[in-house]
Amino acid sequence: MLKFFRNIRRGLLTENRFGKYVLYAIGEIILVVIGILIALSINNANERRITREKEQTYLKGLESEFEASKLKLQTLIEVNERSYQSAKALLVLLQDTATVPEEARLSQLLYDAFAFEIAYNPNNSLLDEIINSGSLNAISNDELRLYLTSWESIIENIRIQEQDLRHQRENVREMLRSENGSIRTVFDHTNVTETVLNIPVAEENFSNLPLLQSRTFENKALSFALTAISAESSHYLPLHEQLETILTLIASEKTD
């Protein structure tokens, strides 16, 4: 093909038809430019198709990750609520000086309030890979990309709140570990001794009821309950709303 056009140009020059040669050369340049533009257009279309396919793969994986993260958060919210509700019930017992509660009920409330660690660990493996590889620009939705970019900072704020909550919980546990409290009594009454530790319950338990007369215990239980409630209202519930928004945005971008 190139030889064909070269022969035409040579013939035009040989016949001294310079004007037609210039027009032909310009036409040939235009054809070359058009060819280049067509090639670029095809290449760009292929790149857009590859990017779109990559985005769809990411969206499906992110949807799975965030669905799992939402389920984890829902479970954590339930555990945290049980903890602070039990702590509030203990605080009510502290105020009821006319009634002596049963030791078994006190043990159950102590266990439900302070036995469980609260730590949110979302599934972030794919998101981390996307960010670390510089592939976040494959996500075309600006709002979704913004949520994904700020996700780690949001989780870091939650970790700070959970560290404070863990500290408040440990303050109460420390009283149970002291000479004035008995973890063994709590474990015996909540079946932890037999079912988890696989040892017999104690023949005689040390009572934790004196804790209800302790101002120090009340202060620490109050601090714990307030911190747990704050974790829910200021962090967990807003995060749950953000997860719902992220999943909605992902669903709107998926082509299935």
C-alpha positions in Angstrom: 0.0 0.0 0.0 2.8 2.4 0.9 4.6 1.5 -2.3 1.4 2.3 -4.3 1.2 5.8 -2.8 4.9 6.3 -3.3 4.6 5.5 -7.0 1.8 8.0 -7.4 3.9 10.8 -5.8 6.9 9.9 -8.0 4.7 10.0 -11.1 3.3 13.4 -10.2 6.8 14.8 -9.7 8.0 13.2 -12.9 5.2 14.9 -14.9 6.0 18.3 -13.2 2.5 18.4 -11.8 3.7 20.0 -8.6 0.3 21.6 -7.6 -1.5 18.2 -7.7 1.5 16.7 -5.9 1.0 19.2 -3.0 -2.7 18.5 -2.9 -2.1 14.8 -2.9 0.6 15.1 -0.2 -1.8 17.1 2.0 -4.6 14.6 1.4 -2.2 11.8 2.3 -1.2 13.6 5.5 -4.9 14.0 6.3 -5.5 10.3 5.8 -2.6 9.5 8.0 -3.9 11.8 10.7 -7.4 10.3 10.4 -5.8 6.8 10.7 -4.0 7.8 13.8 -7.1 9.4 15.3 -9.1 6.2 14.6 -6.3 4.1 16.1 -6.2 6.3 19.2 -10.0 6.2 19.4 -10.0 2.4 19.3 -7.2 2.2 21.8 -9.0 4.6 24.1 -12.2 2.6 23.8 -10.3 -0.5 24.7 -8.7 1.2 27.7 -12.1 2.4 28.8 -13.5 -1.1 28.5 -10.6 -2.6 30.4 -10.9 0.1 33.1 -14.7 -0.5 33.3 -14.2 -4.3 33.6 -11.6 -3.6 36.3 -14.0 -1.3 38.1 -16.8 -3.9 38.0 -14.5 -6.5 39.5 -13.5 -4.1 42.3 -17.2 -3.2 42.9 -18.2 -6.8 43.3 -15.4 -7.5 45.7 -16.0 -4.3 47.7 -19.6 -5.1 48.0 -18.8 -8.4 49.5 -16.3 -6.8 51.9 -18.6 -4.1 53.1 -21.5 -6.5 53.5 -19.3 -8.6 55.8 -18.2 -5.4 57.6 -21.8 -4.3 58.1 -22.7 -7.7 59.7 -19.7 -7.4 62.0 -20.7 -3.9 63.0 -24.3 -5.0 63.7 -23.1 -7.8 66.0 -20.7 -5.4 67.7 -23.5 -2.9 68.3 -25.6 -5.6 69.9 -22.8 -6.8 72.2 -21.9 -3.2 73.2 -25.6 -2.4 73.9 -25.9 -5.5 76.1 -22.7 -4.4 78.0 -23.9 -0.9 78.8 -27.5 -2.0 79.5 -26.1 -4.4 82.1 -23.9 -1.7 83.5 -26.9 0.6 83.9 -28.8 -2.3 85.7 -25.8 -2.5 88.1 -26.0 1.2 88.7 -29.7 0.8 89.5 -28.8 -1.8 92.1 -26.3 0.6 93.6 -29.2 3.0 94.3 -31.6 0.4 95.7 -30.2 0.2 99.2 -33.4 -1.3 100.6 -33.1 -4.5 98.6 -30.3 -7.0 98.7 -29.9 -8.5 95.2 -29.1 -12.2 94.7 -25.5 -13.0 94.2 -26.3 -14.9 91.0 -28.0 -11.9 89.5 -25.1 -9.7 90.4 -22.7 -12.1 88.8 -24.7 -12.3 85.6 -24.8 -8.5 85.3 -21.1 -8.2 86.0 -20.4 -10.8 83.3 -22.7 -9.3 80.7 -21.3 -5.8 81.4 -17.6 -6.3 81.5 -16.7 -9.8 80.1 -16.7 -8.9 76.4 -14.1 -6.9 74.5 -15.4 -4.5 71.9 -13.2 -4.1 68.8 -14.4 -3.4 65.3 -12.3 -5.2 62.6 -13.8 -4.6 59.2 -12.8 -6.6 56.1 -10.4 -4.2 54.3 -8.1 -6.4 52.4 -9.4 -5.5 48.9 -9.8 -1.9 49.7 -6.3 -1.7 51.0 -5.0 -3.4 47.9 -6.9 -0.9 45.7 -5.5 2.1 47.6 -1.9 0.8 47.9 -1.8 -0.1 44.2 -3.0 3.3 43.1 -6.1 1.8 41.5 -8.7 3.9 43.3 -9.1 6.0 40.1 -10.7 3.0 38.6 -13.8 3.9 40.7 -15.7 6.4 38.5 -18.2 7.5 41.1 -16.7 10.6 42.9 -18.8 10.2 46.0 -18.0 6.6 46.4 -14.3 7.2 45.8 -14.4 9.9 48.6 -16.0 7.4 51.0 -13.4 4.8 50.2 -10.5 7.3 50.6 -11.7 8.4 54.1 -12.6 4.9 55.3 -9.3 4.3 57.1 -9.4 7.6 59.0 -13.0 6.8 60.2 -11.9 3.4 61.4 -8.9 4.9 63.2 -11.2 7.3 65.1 -13.3 4.3 66.2 -10.2 2.5 67.4 -9.3 5.5 69.6 -12.8 5.4 71.1 -12.5 1.6 71.7 -9.2 2.1 73.4 -10.9 4.4 75.9 -13.8 2.0 76.3 -11.3 -0.8 76.9 -9.6 1.3 79.5 -12.9 2.0 81.3 -13.7 -1.7 81.3 -10.3 -2.7 82.7 -10.9 -0.2 85.6 -13.9 -2.2 86.7 -12.3 -5.5 86.1 -9.4 -4.4 88.3 -11.8 -4.1 91.2 -13.0 -7.7 90.6 -9.4 -8.9 90.5 -8.6 -7.2 93.8 -9.1 -8.5 97.4 -12.5 -6.9 97.4 -13.9 -8.8 94.5 -14.1 -12.3 93.1 -13.9 -13.3 89.4 -14.4 -16.9 90.5 -17.8 -16.1 91.9 -18.8 -14.5 88.6 -17.5 -17.5 86.6 -19.3 -20.0 88.9 -22.7 -18.3 88.6 -22.4 -17.9 84.8 -21.3 -21.5 84.1 -17.9 -20.3 82.8 -16.1 -22.4 85.4 -17.6 -25.7 84.3 -18.2 -25.2 80.6 -15.2 -23.2 79.6 -12.5 -23.9 82.3 -13.8 -27.4 82.8 -13.2 -27.3 86.6 -15.7 -27.8 89.4 -17.4 -24.7 91.0 -16.1 -23.5 94.4 -17.8 -25.0 97.4 -18.0 -21.6 98.9 -18.1 -18.3 97.0 -16.7 -14.9 98.0 -19.5 -12.4 97.7 -19.3 -9.4 95.3 -22.2 -7.7 96.9 -19.9 -5.3 98.9 -19.0 -3.7 95.5 -22.5 -2.2 95.5 -21.6 -0.1 98.5 -18.4 1.1 96.9 -18.3 4.7 95.5 -15.2 3.8 93.5 -17.1 1.0 91.8 -20.0 3.3 91.0 -17.7 5.9 89.5 -16.0 3.3 87.3 -19.2 1.7 86.2 -20.7 5.1 85.4 -17.6 6.0 83.3 -17.8 2.7 81.5 -21.5 3.0 80.7 -21.1 6.6 79.4 -18.2 5.6 77.2 -20.0 2.6 75.8 -23.1 4.7 75.0 -20.9 7.4 73.4 -19.2 4.8 71.2 -22.6 3.7 70.0 -24.2 7.1 69.3 -21.1 8.9 68.1 -19.3 6.2 66.2 -21.1 2.9 65.6 -24.5 4.2 64.4 -23.0 6.8 62.1 -20.7 4.2 60.7 -23.6 1.9 60.1 -25.3 4.7 58.1 -22.1 5.2 56.1 -21.9 1.5 55.3 -25.4 1.6 54.0 -24.5 4.6 51.8 -21.4 2.9 50.5 -23.3 -0.2 49.6 -26.0 1.8 47.9 -23.4 3.7 45.8 -21.7 0.4 44.9 -25.1 -1.1 43.8 -25.8 1.9 41.6 -22.5 1.5 39.7 -22.7 -2.3 39.2 -23.9 -3.4 35.8 -24.5 -7.1 36.7 
